[in-house]
Amino acid sequence: MAVRLNYDLSCVRLRELGLLAHDSHPPMPERLPQYDDNEPLGFSIFRTLLDDALDLSDLTLPRTFFGRSQINRVSFWNSNLRQSNLCWNDFEGTDFTGADLTGSDMRSSLFNKVLFVTTNLDGADLRRSSFTDCLFEETIMNRVILTRQQGATMRNAETEHRLAR
């Protein structure tokens, strides 16, 4: 597994990609951000289109806020997004391979052709999200919050076995 950049170097990378202003260095929130939190939220993506095979791999961005955004063909390969808020977004062809989404709030989002290969979803809340043609291979799904109906749409033999119990 490749080494992740620390938070400060991850912000440098975001500035290089034009996702942060050249003089911006948002603080890392102390808890999972919510839509109604007062500023500053830390690094956040709100009502934004991210696409064109954007590479956000190997970054450390815990407690990031993603809200009401379209995220197409973006790679979060091996990125730390622990305790992030990914509610009310559309993810298309996104790659979360090896990413850490532990304790993230991923409710009410649409995931289409998304890779969750070796992704850590421990304790993530997936309720009211839909998963179409997504791949869950060797995904850590301990304590995941989801419905049986959602579980049936996830291509992962371990999940199917657990839901059958």
C-alpha positions, 0 to 999 in steps of 0.5 A, spaced: 500 500 500 502 506 498 504 511 503 498 517 504 500 524 504 499 527 511 493 533 512 498 538 511 501 535 504 494 533 502 492 541 503 498 542 498 495 537 493 488 540 493 491 547 492 495 544 486 489 541 483 485 548 484 480 545 489 483 550 495 485 557 494 492 558 494 492 561 501 487 557 504 489 551 509 482 549 512 482 546 520 481 539 520 474 539 524 474 535 531 468 531 529 464 529 523 461 535 520 454 536 519 450 541 513 448 546 519 455 546 522 458 553 523 464 555 519 469 553 518 467 546 516 475 544 514 475 542 507 469 541 503 465 540 497 458 543 496 454 543 490 460 542 486 462 537 480 468 533 480 470 529 474 474 528 468 478 522 472 480 527 478 486 523 482 485 524 489 489 518 491 493 517 497 490 523 501 489 524 508 482 528 509 478 526 515 472 529 516 471 532 509 464 535 508 461 533 501 454 535 500 449 535 494 455 534 489 456 530 483 463 526 483 464 522 477 470 518 475 474 521 481 479 516 485 480 516 492 484 510 492 488 509 499 485 516 501 483 517 509 476 520 509 474 517 516 468 520 519 467 524 513 460 526 511 458 524 504 450 525 504 446 527 498 451 526 493 451 522 486 458 518 485 459 515 478 465 511 476 468 513 483 474 509 486 474 508 493 479 502 493 483 502 499 480 508 502 478 509 509 471 511 510 470 508 517 465 512 521 462 516 515 455 518 514 454 516 507 446 516 507 441 518 501 447 518 496 447 515 489 453 510 488 453 508 480 459 503 478 463 505 484 469 501 487 469 499 494 475 494 493 478 493 500 475 499 503 474 500 510 467 502 511 467 500 519 461 503 522 459 507 516 451 509 515 449 507 508 441 508 509 437 511 504 443 510 499 443 506 493 448 502 490 448 500 482 453 496 479 458 497 485 463 492 487 464 490 494 470 486 494 474 484 501 470 490 504 471 491 511 463 492 513 463 491 521 458 495 524 455 498 517 448 501 518 444 499 512 437 495 510 437 488 508 434 491 501 440 495 500 445 489 502 441 485 497 444 490 492 451 489 494 455 484 490 459 481 496 458 474 498 460 476 506 455 481 506 450 476 503 452 471 508 451 476 514 444 478 512 442 471 511 443 470 518 
